Amino acid sequence: MFGLIRRLYRIDVRERPGVGVWHASVRYYDLFDQNGERVAGFYLDPYSRTEKRSGAWMDECVVAKSLPVGHGPPRGAAGVQFHAPVATRPRC
């Protein structure tokens, strides 16, 4: 999926470890333009859990804003309901 984003939009998607998340399966990704500038970021919450809101959804966490020392890129969150990988099953 991220390779397709790179080819279509010239946006590089890179996981950033160490960002605080609400569940161990959630990951945070930065988006970089073709000049290597970070232009946005998003949390991806891919797996279903009993306490998780149902369906697929997307929310904004921080809107883009101008700051005295530059700009703050927008950040969002996307949630979907895939089944988590199981170690005893072969991967597709």
N, CA, C and O atoms as a MOPAC input file, in Angstrom:
PM7 MOZYME 1SCF
protein

 N      0.82900 1    -1.18300 1     0.00000 1
 C      0.00000 1     0.00000 1     0.00000 1
 C      0.87800 1     1.25400 1     0.00000 1
 O      0.62400 1     2.18800 1    -0.76000 1
 N      1.91100 1     1.27700 1     0.85000 1
 C      2.75000 1     2.47100 1     0.91600 1
 C      3.56300 1     2.65600 1    -0.36100 1
 O      3.86700 1     3.78600 1    -0.74300 1
 N      3.91700 1     1.55300 1    -1.02500 1
 C      4.60600 1     1.64600 1    -2.31300 1
 C      3.73000 1     2.29600 1    -3.36800 1
 O      4.21800 1     3.07700 1    -4.18600 1
 N      2.44500 1     1.98300 1    -3.35700 1
 C      1.50200 1     2.59300 1    -4.29300 1
 C      1.37200 1     4.09100 1    -4.01200 1
 O      1.32400 1     4.89100 1    -4.94700 1
 N      1.31500 1     4.47200 1    -2.75400 1
 C      1.25500 1     5.89300 1    -2.39000 1
 C      2.48900 1     6.61700 1    -2.90800 1
 O      2.38800 1     7.73200 1    -3.42100 1
 N      3.64500 1     5.99200 1    -2.77600 1
 C      4.89500 1     6.59200 1    -3.26600 1
 C      4.82700 1     6.79200 1    -4.78000 1
 O      5.17900 1     7.85900 1    -5.28400 1
 N      4.37500 1     5.76700 1    -5.50200 1
 C      4.33500 1     5.86200 1    -6.97400 1
 C      3.30400 1     6.87100 1    -7.46200 1
 O      3.57700 1     7.63900 1    -8.38500 1
 N      2.12800 1     6.87800 1    -6.85600 1
 C      1.06200 1     7.76200 1    -7.32800 1
 C      1.25900 1     9.22200 1    -6.92200 1
 O      1.03200 1    10.13100 1    -7.72100 1
 N      1.68400 1     9.44100 1    -5.67100 1
 C      1.69200 1    10.79900 1    -5.13100 1
 C      3.07700 1    11.33000 1    -4.79000 1
 O      3.21900 1    12.48300 1    -4.38500 1
 N      4.09700 1    10.49400 1    -4.95300 1
 C      5.47800 1    10.87200 1    -4.60100 1
 C      5.58900 1    11.26000 1    -3.12800 1
 O      6.30600 1    12.18900 1    -2.75700 1
 N      4.86200 1    10.52000 1    -2.31300 1
 C      4.88400 1    10.70100 1    -0.86100 1
 C      5.50100 1     9.44200 1    -0.25700 1
 O      5.08600 1     8.32600 1    -0.56900 1
 N      6.48500 1     9.62800 1     0.60200 1
 C      7.13800 1     8.50600 1     1.26700 1
 C      6.53000 1     8.34000 1     2.66300 1
 O      6.47700 1     9.29800 1     3.43400 1
 N      6.07600 1     7.13800 1     2.98400 1
 C      5.46200 1     6.83800 1     4.27400 1
 C      6.46500 1     6.03700 1     5.09300 1
 O      6.90400 1     4.96600 1     4.67500 1
 N      6.83000 1     6.56900 1     6.27700 1
 C      7.81700 1     5.90200 1     7.13000 1
 C      7.29600 1     5.79200 1     8.55300 1
 O      6.80900 1     6.76200 1     9.13400 1
 N      7.41000 1     4.58000 1     9.10400 1
 C      7.01400 1     4.38700 1    10.50300 1
 C      7.98700 1     5.13300 1    11.40600 1
 O      9.19800 1     5.12100 1    11.18400 1
 N      7.42600 1     5.79200 1    12.44300 1
 C      8.27200 1     6.45200 1    13.44600 1
 C      8.07200 1     5.74000 1    14.78500 1
 O      7.04700 1     5.92000 1    15.44300 1
 N      9.05300 1     4.93600 1    15.18000 1
 C      8.93700 1     4.24900 1    16.47500 1
 C      9.06600 1     5.22900 1    17.63900 1
 O      9.61100 1     6.32200 1    17.48800 1
 N      8.56100 1     4.82700 1    18.78900 1
 C      8.71300 1     5.64100 1    19.99300 1
 C      7.61600 1     6.65800 1    20.22600 1
 O      7.64000 1     7.36400 1    21.23400 1
 N      6.64700 1     6.75300 1    19.31600 1
 C      5.52300 1     7.67200 1    19.49800 1
 C      4.50500 1     6.98600 1    20.41600 1
 O      4.20800 1     5.80500 1    20.23400 1
 N      3.97600 1     7.71000 1    21.38700 1
 C      2.98600 1     7.14500 1    22.29900 1
 C      1.72100 1     6.72400 1    21.56000 1
 O      1.19100 1     7.48000 1    20.74600 1
 N      1.24300 1     5.52400 1    21.84400 1
 C      0.03800 1     4.99700 1    21.20400 1
 C     -0.90100 1     4.43600 1    22.27200 1
 O     -0.48100 1     4.19900 1    23.40400 1
 N     -2.15700 1     4.22400 1    21.92100 1
 C     -3.15500 1     3.74900 1    22.88000 1
 C     -3.26200 1     2.23400 1    22.93900 1
 O     -3.95500 1     1.69900 1    23.80500 1
 N     -2.58000 1     1.52700 1    22.02500 1
 C     -2.57700 1     0.05700 1    22.04600 1
 C     -1.29500 1    -0.41800 1    21.37900 1
 O     -0.76500 1     0.25400 1    20.49400 1
 N     -0.79600 1    -1.57000 1    21.80100 1
 C      0.48600 1    -2.08400 1    21.28400 1
 C      0.46800 1    -2.34100 1    19.77800 1
 O      1.52600 1    -2.32500 1    19.14900 1
 N     -0.69500 1    -2.57600 1    19.18800 1
 C     -0.75200 1    -2.84800 1    17.74900 1
 C     -0.83100 1    -1.57700 1    16.89500 1
 O     -0.74200 1    -1.65900 1    15.67000 1
 N     -0.99500 1    -0.42100 1    17.51000 1
 C     -1.08800 1     0.84600 1    16.78700 1
 C      0.31700 1     1.30900 1    16.40100 1
 O      1.25600 1     1.19000 1    17.18800 1
 N      0.45300 1     1.83600 1    15.18600 1
 C      1.72400 1     2.37300 1    14.69700 1
 C      1.52000 1     3.81300 1    14.24700 1
 O      0.42200 1     4.20800 1    13.85600 1
 N      2.61400 1     4.60000 1    14.30900 1
 C      2.57300 1     5.98300 1    13.82800 1
 C      3.47900 1     6.10300 1    12.60600 1
 O      4.58400 1     5.56100 1    12.58200 1
 N      2.99800 1     6.81800 1    11.59700 1
 C      3.74600 1     6.99400 1    10.35500 1
 C      3.84300 1     8.47500 1    10.01200 1
 O      2.88300 1     9.22700 1    10.17800 1
 N      5.02000 1     8.88300 1     9.53000 1
 C      5.22500 1    10.22400 1     8.98300 1
 C      5.11600 1    10.14700 1     7.47100 1
 O      5.46000 1     9.12700 1     6.87400 1
 N      4.64000 1    11.21800 1     6.84700 1
 C      4.58400 1    11.33400 1     5.40100 1
 C      5.55500 1    12.42100 1     4.97200 1
 O      5.53700 1    13.52900 1     5.50900 1
 N      6.40700 1    12.10000 1     3.99800 1
 C      7.42400 1    13.02000 1     3.51300 1
 C      7.19700 1    13.30100 1     2.03400 1
 O      6.88900 1    12.39200 1     1.26300 1
 N      7.35200 1    14.57800 1     1.63500 1
 C      7.21400 1    14.91900 1     0.22300 1
 C      8.49300 1    14.55400 1    -0.52500 1
 O      9.43200 1    14.03000 1     0.07400 1
 N      8.53600 1    14.82700 1    -1.82100 1
 C      9.68300 1    14.43900 1    -2.63000 1
 C     10.95400 1    15.20500 1    -2.28700 1
 O     12.03700 1    14.82500 1    -2.73000 1
 N     10.84200 1    16.28500 1    -1.50100 1
 C     12.02300 1    17.01600 1    -1.03000 1
 C     12.50400 1    16.52000 1     0.32600 1
 O     13.47100 1    17.04800 1     0.87500 1
 N     11.82700 1    15.49600 1     0.87500 1
 C     12.20100 1    14.95300 1     2.17400 1
 C     11.64200 1    15.71900 1     3.34900 1
 O     12.03900 1    15.47900 1     4.48900 1
 N     10.71400 1    16.65200 1     3.09000 1
 C     10.11000 1    17.42500 1     4.18000 1
 C      8.90500 1    16.67100 1     4.72700 1
 O      8.07200 1    16.17300 1     3.97000 1
 N      8.82400 1    16.59400 1     6.05400 1
 C      7.66500 1    15.95300 1     6.68600 1
 C      6.44800 1    16.84400 1     6.50500 1
 O      6.45500 1    18.00400 1     6.91700 1
 N      5.40800 1    16.30600 1     5.89100 1
 C      4.22800 1    17.10600 1     5.58500 1
 C      2.98700 1    16.68600 1     6.37400 1
 O      2.01200 1    17.43500 1     6.43700 1
 N      3.01600 1    15.49900 1     6.97300 1
 C      1.86100 1    15.02200 1     7.75000 1
 C      2.25600 1    13.75200 1     8.48700 1
 O      3.37700 1    13.26100 1     8.35500 1
 N      1.32200 1    13.23500 1     9.26100 1
 C      1.53100 1    11.97700 1     9.96200 1
 C      0.19200 1    11.36300 1    10.31700 1
 O     -0.83400 1    12.04200 1    10.32900 1
 N      0.21300 1    10.07100 1    10.60800 1
 C     -1.03300 1     9.42000 1    11.00800 1
 C     -0.76300 1     8.19000 1    11.86300 1
 O      0.28100 1     7.54700 1    11.75800 1
 N     -1.73500 1     7.88700 1    12.70800 1
 C     -1.75100 1     6.66400 1    13.49600 1
 C     -2.55800 1     5.63900 1    12.71000 1
 O     -3.59300 1     5.97300 1    12.13400 1
 N     -2.09300 1     4.39900 1    12.68100 1
 C     -2.84200 1     3.32200 1    12.04600 1
 C     -3.16400 1     2.26900 1    13.09500 1
 O     -2.27000 1     1.68700 1    13.70900 1
 N     -4.44900 1     2.03700 1    13.28600 1
 C     -4.95500 1     1.06600 1    14.26400 1
 C     -5.64700 1    -0.04300 1    13.46700 1
 O     -6.85600 1     0.02800 1    13.24600 1
 N     -4.89400 1    -1.08100 1    13.02800 1
 C     -5.41500 1    -1.99000 1    12.01300 1
 C     -6.25300 1    -3.17000 1    12.48900 1
 O     -7.01400 1    -3.72300 1    11.69500 1
 N     -6.14600 1    -3.57800 1    13.75300 1
 C     -6.74000 1    -4.85400 1    14.15300 1
 C     -7.95500 1    -4.67900 1    15.06200 1
 O     -8.01000 1    -3.77200 1    15.89300 1
 N     -8.91800 1    -5.56700 1    14.88100 1
 C    -10.12500 1    -5.51400 1    15.71100 1
 C     -9.79900 1    -5.93600 1    17.14400 1
 O     -8.93900 1    -6.78400 1    17.38200 1
 N    -10.50900 1    -5.32100 1    18.08500 1
 C    -10.42200 1    -5.63600 1    19.51300 1
 C    -11.81600 1    -5.46400 1    20.09900 1
 O    -12.62700 1    -4.71300 1    19.55800 1
 N    -12.09600 1    -6.14100 1    21.18000 1
 C    -13.43900 1    -6.03200 1    21.76700 1
 C    -13.74800 1    -4.61600 1    22.22700 1
 O    -14.89700 1    -4.18700 1    22.13100 1
 N    -12.76400 1    -3.87600 1    22.72200 1
 C    -13.01300 1    -2.52500 1    23.23800 1
 C    -12.91600 1    -1.43800 1    22.16700 1
 O    -13.07200 1    -0.25500 1    22.47100 1
 N    -12.66100 1    -1.82500 1    20.92900 1
 C    -12.46400 1    -0.85100 1    19.84500 1
 C    -13.79100 1    -0.53900 1    19.15100 1
 O    -14.64000 1    -1.41300 1    18.98100 1
 N    -13.94900 1     0.72000 1    18.75700 1
 C    -15.12500 1     1.14200 1    18.00000 1
 C    -15.24300 1     0.29900 1    16.72800 1
 O    -14.23200 1     0.01400 1    16.08600 1
 N    -16.44600 1    -0.09900 1    16.36000 1
 C    -16.63200 1    -0.95800 1    15.18700 1
 C    -16.50900 1    -0.16700 1    13.89100 1
 O    -16.56700 1     1.06200 1    13.88400 1
 N    -16.33800 1    -0.90200 1    12.79300 1
 C    -16.26600 1    -0.29600 1    11.47100 1
 C    -14.89300 1     0.27900 1    11.16600 1
 O    -13.96200 1     0.18700 1    11.96700 1
 N    -14.79700 1     0.86700 1    10.00000 1
 C    -13.58300 1     1.57700 1     9.59200 1
 C    -13.83300 1     3.06000 1     9.81500 1
 O    -14.93600 1     3.54500 1     9.56100 1
 N    -12.83100 1     3.78300 1    10.28200 1
 C    -13.02000 1     5.19000 1    10.59900 1
 C    -11.71300 1     5.96100 1    10.45600 1
 O    -10.62700 1     5.38200 1    10.43700 1
 N    -11.84300 1     7.25500 1    10.35900 1
 C    -10.68900 1     8.14700 1    10.27800 1
 C    -11.04300 1     9.43600 1    10.99900 1
 O    -12.15100 1     9.94900 1    10.84300 1
 N    -10.11900 1     9.96200 1    11.78500 1
 C    -10.31800 1    11.20200 1    12.51900 1
 C     -9.06600 1    12.06000 1    12.41200 1
 O     -7.96200 1    11.55000 1    12.22000 1
 N     -9.25200 1    13.37100 1    12.54000 1
 C     -8.08100 1    14.23000 1    12.63800 1
 C     -7.70700 1    14.35900 1    14.10400 1
 O     -8.57300 1    14.47000 1    14.97200 1
 N     -6.40700 1    14.34400 1    14.37000 1
 C     -5.90700 1    14.51900 1    15.73700 1
 C     -5.41600 1    15.95100 1    15.92000 1
 O     -5.67200 1    16.58100 1    16.94600 1
 N     -4.70800 1    16.45500 1    14.91500 1
 C     -4.16600 1    17.81600 1    14.93500 1
 C     -4.33800 1    18.38100 1    13.53400 1
 O     -3.93500 1    17.74300 1    12.56100 1
 N     -4.92500 1    19.55600 1    13.41300 1
 C     -5.03300 1    20.19800 1    12.10500 1
 C     -3.73100 1    20.93600 1    11.81000 1
 O     -2.99800 1    21.30100 1    12.72900 1
 N     -3.44500 1    21.15400 1    10.53200 1
 C     -2.24900 1    21.91000 1    10.14900 1
 C     -2.35600 1    23.32100 1    10.70900 1
 O     -3.43900 1    23.90400 1    10.74300 1
 N     -1.22400 1    23.86400 1    11.14700 1
 C     -1.25500 1    25.21800 1    11.70600 1
 C      0.08200 1    25.90800 1    11.51300 1
 O      1.12700 1    25.26300 1    11.44100 1
 N      0.03200 1    27.22100 1    11.43100 1
 C      1.25200 1    28.02500 1    11.36000 1
 C      1.71200 1    28.33100 1    12.77400 1
 O      0.90900 1    28.67800 1    13.64100 1
 N      3.01200 1    28.20000 1    12.99800 1
 C      3.60200 1    28.47400 1    14.29900 1
 C      4.66900 1    29.54500 1    14.15100 1
 O      5.17900 1    29.74000 1    13.04700 1
 N      5.02600 1    30.25000 1    15.22600 1
 C      6.07100 1    31.27700 1    15.12100 1
 C      7.40200 1    30.72200 1    14.60400 1
 O      8.19200 1    31.46200 1    14.01800 1
 N      7.65300 1    29.43700 1    14.81400 1
 C      8.93500 1    28.84200 1    14.38300 1
 C      8.76100 1    27.90700 1    13.18000 1
 O      9.61800 1    27.05400 1    12.95100 1
 N      7.68600 1    28.04100 1    12.41200 1
 C      7.45900 1    27.17100 1    11.26400 1
 C      6.00000 1    26.77600 1    11.17900 1
 O      5.10700 1    27.58500 1    11.43500 1
 N      5.76700 1    25.53600 1    10.82000 1
 C      4.39000 1    25.05400 1    10.73400 1
 C      4.26600 1    23.70200 1    11.41400 1
 O      5.23200 1    22.94400 1    11.50900 1
 N      3.07300 1    23.41800 1    11.87900 1
 C      2.77700 1    22.12000 1    12.47700 1
 C      2.00300 1    21.28700 1    11.47400 1
 O      0.88800 1    21.65400 1    11.10400 1
 N      2.57000 1    20.16600 1    11.02200 1
 C      1.86500 1    19.35800 1    10.02600 1
 C      0.63300 1    18.68300 1    10.61800 1
 O      0.59100 1    18.41200 1    11.81800 1
 N     -0.36600 1    18.41000 1     9.78900 1
 C     -1.56900 1    17.73500 1    10.28300 1
 C     -1.27100 1    16.29200 1    10.68200 1
 O     -0.35900 1    15.65900 1    10.15000 1
 N     -2.06100 1    15.78600 1    11.63100 1
 C     -1.94900 1    14.39000 1    12.04700 1
 C     -3.34600 1    13.81500 1    12.17100 1
 O     -4.26800 1    14.47500 1    12.64900 1
 N     -3.48700 1    12.56600 1    11.73000 1
 C     -4.78200 1    11.91000 1    11.77100 1
 C     -4.66700 1    10.50800 1    12.33000 1
 O     -3.57800 1    10.04100 1    12.66300 1
 N     -5.80400 1     9.84700 1    12.42800 1
 C     -5.85300 1     8.46300 1    12.89300 1
 C     -6.81800 1     7.69900 1    12.00300 1
 O     -7.89400 1     8.19300 1    11.66500 1
 N     -6.42100 1     6.48300 1    11.62500 1
 C     -7.26800 1     5.61400 1    10.80900 1
 C     -7.41900 1     4.28500 1    11.53400 1
 O     -6.43700 1     3.70300 1    11.99600 1
 N     -8.63600 1     3.81800 1    11.62900 1
 C     -8.89800 1     2.53600 1    12.26600 1
 C     -9.65500 1     1.62300 1    11.32200 1
 O    -10.59100 1     2.04900 1    10.64600 1
 N     -9.25200 1     0.38700 1    11.28100 1
 C     -9.94300 1    -0.62600 1    10.48600 1
 C    -10.07900 1    -1.87800 1    11.34300 1
 O     -9.60600 1    -1.90200 1    12.47900 1
 N    -10.70800 1    -2.90200 1    10.82400 1
 C    -11.01400 1    -4.08400 1    11.63100 1
 C    -10.44700 1    -5.36900 1    11.03200 1
 O    -11.17200 1    -6.35700 1    10.91000 1
 N     -9.17900 1    -5.37800 1    10.65900 1
 C     -8.55300 1    -6.60000 1    10.15800 1
 C     -8.33500 1    -7.57300 1    11.30900 1
 O     -8.23100 1    -7.16200 1    12.46400 1
 N     -8.26500 1    -8.85500 1    10.99600 1
 C     -7.90500 1    -9.84700 1    12.00000 1
 C     -6.39800 1    -9.78300 1    12.20600 1
 O     -5.64100 1    -9.70900 1    11.23800 1
 N     -5.96400 1    -9.81100 1    13.44600 1
 C     -4.53200 1    -9.78700 1    13.75400 1
 C     -3.87900 1   -11.07300 1    13.25600 1
 O     -4.52500 1   -12.12100 1    13.23800 1
 N     -2.61500 1   -11.01300 1    12.85300 1
 C     -1.92200 1   -12.23300 1    12.41800 1
 C     -1.86200 1   -13.25700 1    13.54200 1
 O     -1.76800 1   -12.90400 1    14.71800 1
 N     -1.91600 1   -14.51400 1    13.16700 1
 C     -1.81600 1   -15.60800 1    14.13000 1
 C     -0.55700 1   -16.40200 1    13.78600 1
 O     -0.34900 1   -16.77200 1    12.63100 1
 N      0.27400 1   -16.66000 1    14.78000 1
 C      1.56400 1   -17.30600 1    14.55100 1
 C      1.42700 1   -18.70400 1    13.96100 1
 O      2.34600 1   -19.16800 1    13.28700 1
 N      0.31100 1   -19.38700 1    14.19200 1
 C      0.17000 1   -20.76000 1    13.72000 1
 C     -0.35200 1   -20.84800 1    12.28500 1
 O     -0.40900 1   -21.94000 1    11.71900 1
 N     -0.72700 1   -19.73300 1    11.70000 1
 C     -1.23500 1   -19.73300 1    10.32500 1
 C     -0.17900 1   -19.17100 1     9.39000 1
 O      0.58000 1   -18.28300 1     9.78100 1
 N     -0.11500 1   -19.67300 1     8.15300 1
 C      0.80800 1   -19.07300 1     7.18500 1
 C      0.32200 1   -17.68800 1     6.79000 1
 O     -0.88100 1   -17.42600 1     6.76400 1
 N      1.26400 1   -16.80500 1     6.48300 1
 C      0.89800 1   -15.47200 1     6.03800 1
 C      0.51500 1   -15.50000 1     4.56600 1
 O      1.03700 1   -16.31600 1     3.80700 1
 N     -0.39000 1   -14.62000 1     4.15300 1
 C     -0.81500 1   -14.55400 1     2.74200 1
 C      0.25700 1   -13.88900 1     1.90400 1
 O      0.09000 1   -13.73900 1     0.69400 1

